[in-house]
Amino acid sequence: MQPDINHIAKTVFKIEANEIARLADKLTDSFQKAVESIYHSDGKVILIGMGKSGIITKKLQPPLPAQESSVFYAPRRSLSW
């Protein structure tokens, strides 16, 4: 018997939607300050992460050059330089 892919997808989407809604309630002034700092940066933005945070930093990399900042993604191995 094959799994019901639609049912699985709907379940995952509902879980993710609930978590995003919960995350919205946790935004603080610190988040706004961080975004503004990156947005107004005249220099380079260096993203460092490993594991899940590495996946997130890698996803943040493409939209940042639109803000005219140089972006460099540094995975974990770069921390040993």
C-alpha positions as CSV (number, residue, x, y, z in Angstrom):
1,M,0.0,0.0,0.0
2,Q,1.4,3.4,-1.0
3,P,1.4,6.3,1.4
4,D,-1.2,9.1,0.8
5,I,1.2,11.8,-0.4
6,N,-1.5,14.5,-0.4
7,H,-2.4,13.7,3.2
8,I,1.3,13.8,4.3
9,A,1.9,17.1,2.4
10,K,-1.2,18.7,4.0
11,T,-0.1,17.6,7.4
12,V,3.4,19.0,6.9
13,F,2.0,22.3,5.5
14,K,-0.4,22.7,8.5
15,I,2.5,22.1,11.0
16,E,4.7,24.6,9.2
17,A,2.0,27.2,9.0
18,N,1.3,26.9,12.7
19,E,5.0,27.3,13.5
20,I,5.3,30.4,11.3
21,A,2.3,31.9,13.0
22,R,4.0,31.2,16.4
23,L,7.2,32.7,15.2
24,A,5.5,35.9,14.1
25,D,4.5,36.5,17.7
26,K,8.1,36.1,18.9
27,L,9.6,38.9,16.8
28,T,11.2,41.6,18.9
29,D,13.1,44.9,18.4
30,S,16.3,42.8,18.2
31,F,15.0,41.3,14.9
32,Q,14.3,44.8,13.5
33,K,17.7,46.1,14.5
34,A,19.4,43.1,12.9
35,V,17.5,43.6,9.6
36,E,18.2,47.3,9.6
37,S,21.9,46.8,10.3
38,I,22.2,44.4,7.3
39,Y,20.1,46.6,5.1
40,H,22.1,49.8,5.8
41,S,25.5,48.0,5.6
42,D,28.0,49.6,3.3
43,G,30.5,46.8,3.7
44,K,30.5,43.1,3.4
45,V,27.9,40.7,5.0
46,I,29.4,37.4,6.2
47,L,27.0,34.6,7.0
48,I,28.3,31.8,9.1
49,G,26.4,28.7,10.2
50,M,26.4,25.0,10.6
51,G,23.7,22.5,10.7
52,K,20.2,24.0,10.5
53,S,21.6,27.6,10.9
54,G,23.9,26.8,8.0
55,I,21.0,25.9,5.8
56,I,19.2,29.1,6.8
57,T,22.3,31.3,6.2
58,K,22.7,29.7,2.8
59,K,19.1,30.6,1.9
60,L,19.6,34.2,3.0
61,Q,22.6,34.6,0.7
62,P,20.9,35.1,-2.7
63,P,18.5,38.1,-1.8
64,L,21.2,40.1,0.0
65,P,23.2,41.3,-3.0
66,A,20.0,43.1,-4.1
67,Q,20.8,45.5,-1.2
68,E,24.2,46.3,-2.8
69,S,26.2,44.5,-0.1
70,S,28.8,41.9,-0.8
71,V,27.8,38.6,0.7
72,F,30.0,35.7,1.6
73,Y,28.7,32.4,2.9
74,A,31.1,30.8,5.3
75,P,30.2,27.2,6.2
76,R,31.6,25.5,9.3
77,R,34.9,24.6,7.8
78,S,35.8,28.2,7.4
79,L,35.7,28.7,11.2
80,S,39.1,26.8,11.4
81,W,41.0,29.3,9.2
